[in-house]
């Protein structure tokens, strides 16, 4: 009797301690594809691979009430960027300036990310 192998989504290895590979990295210029900030662009500040979220500069800004502390001596209301799902983001091709999908290929023994539309290395 043969056991059927469970199929996992692309990027998942089946081990819980490893996060899937994401198509974006810190410093990428990205465009928001859907949601309240649809069409906005910004740089990725931080990525949370295990949660599948990213913080983008100038996107998904929320107002937060903070108490007095050493970091915020006045306290009050502060605007911060909240994380958004990476599936709603697409990398902007540096050569064309348009959103593109990202691929990976082996060049000179190293894996590099490239823009699918233009073929240029990111």
C-alpha positions as CSV (number, residue, x, y, z in Angstrom):
1,X,0.0,0.0,0.0
2,X,1.6,3.3,-1.1
3,X,1.2,6.5,0.8
4,X,0.2,9.6,-1.0
5,X,2.6,12.5,-0.6
6,X,0.9,15.7,0.7
7,X,1.4,18.6,-1.7
8,X,2.4,21.9,-0.1
9,X,2.2,25.4,-1.5
10,X,5.2,26.7,-3.4
11,X,7.9,27.8,-1.1
12,X,6.8,25.7,1.9
13,X,9.1,22.8,2.9
14,X,6.8,21.2,5.4
15,X,9.0,22.2,8.3
16,X,7.4,24.7,10.5
17,X,10.5,26.5,11.7
18,X,11.5,27.6,8.1
19,X,9.7,30.5,6.5
20,X,8.9,30.4,2.7
21,X,10.9,32.4,0.2
22,X,9.3,35.7,-0.5
23,X,9.4,37.7,-3.8
24,X,10.2,40.9,-2.0
25,X,13.2,42.0,0.1
26,X,14.0,44.9,2.3
27,X,14.8,48.0,0.2
28,X,12.7,46.9,-2.8
29,X,10.5,49.5,-4.5
30,X,7.0,48.0,-4.5
31,X,3.5,48.9,-5.7
32,X,0.3,48.0,-3.7
33,X,-2.1,45.9,-5.9
34,X,-5.2,45.9,-3.7
35,X,-6.7,47.3,-0.6
36,X,-7.3,50.8,0.7
37,X,-3.8,51.9,-0.5
38,X,-4.1,50.4,-4.0
39,X,-1.8,52.1,-6.5
40,X,0.6,53.6,-3.9
41,X,4.3,52.9,-4.2
42,X,7.0,52.8,-1.5
43,X,10.2,51.1,-0.2
44,X,10.0,48.0,1.9
45,X,11.3,48.8,5.4
46,X,10.9,45.4,7.0
47,X,9.7,41.9,6.0
48,X,8.2,39.2,8.3
49,X,8.6,36.0,6.3
50,X,6.9,33.6,8.8
51,X,3.8,35.8,8.8
52,X,3.9,36.8,5.1
53,X,3.8,40.5,5.9
54,X,5.9,43.5,5.0
55,X,6.0,47.2,6.2
56,X,6.2,49.6,3.3
57,X,7.2,53.3,3.7
58,X,4.2,55.6,3.4
59,X,1.6,52.9,2.9
60,X,-1.0,51.6,5.4
61,X,-0.4,54.4,7.9
62,X,-2.5,54.3,11.1
63,X,-2.7,56.7,14.0
64,X,-1.7,55.2,17.3
65,X,-2.1,56.7,20.8
66,X,1.1,56.3,22.8
67,X,1.8,56.9,26.5
68,X,4.7,59.0,27.7
69,X,7.9,57.1,27.6
70,X,11.6,57.6,26.9
71,X,11.0,57.1,23.2
72,X,8.0,59.4,23.2
73,X,8.6,62.0,25.9
74,X,5.4,64.0,25.0
75,X,3.2,61.0,24.4
76,X,0.1,61.7,22.3
77,X,-0.9,60.5,18.8
78,X,1.8,59.0,16.4
79,X,1.4,57.9,12.8
80,X,3.0,54.5,12.1
81,X,3.0,52.1,9.1
82,X,1.3,48.8,9.7
83,X,2.4,45.5,8.0
84,X,0.4,44.4,4.9
85,X,0.4,41.0,3.3
86,X,3.1,40.5,0.7
87,X,0.6,38.9,-1.7
88,X,-0.8,42.5,-2.2
89,X,2.7,43.8,-3.2
90,X,4.5,43.7,-6.6
91,X,8.1,44.7,-7.2
92,X,8.6,47.6,-9.6
93,X,11.0,46.9,-12.5
94,X,13.9,49.4,-12.2
95,X,14.4,49.6,-16.0
96,X,10.7,50.2,-17.0
97,X,9.2,51.6,-13.8
98,X,6.2,49.2,-14.1
99,X,5.2,46.4,-11.7
100,X,6.6,43.0,-12.6
101,X,6.8,39.4,-11.3
102,X,10.0,38.2,-9.8
103,X,11.9,35.1,-10.9
104,X,15.1,33.4,-9.7
105,X,17.9,32.0,-11.8
106,X,21.5,30.8,-11.3
107,X,24.2,33.2,-12.5
108,X,27.9,32.5,-11.9
109,X,27.0,30.0,-9.1
110,X,24.7,32.4,-7.2
111,X,21.0,32.7,-7.2
112,X,19.8,36.1,-8.4
113,X,16.3,37.7,-8.6
114,X,15.3,39.1,-11.9
115,X,12.3,41.0,-13.3
116,X,10.2,38.7,-15.5
117,X,9.1,41.6,-17.8
118,X,12.5,42.9,-18.7
119,X,14.8,40.1,-17.6
120,X,17.1,42.5,-15.7
121,X,18.6,41.5,-12.4
122,X,17.1,43.2,-9.4
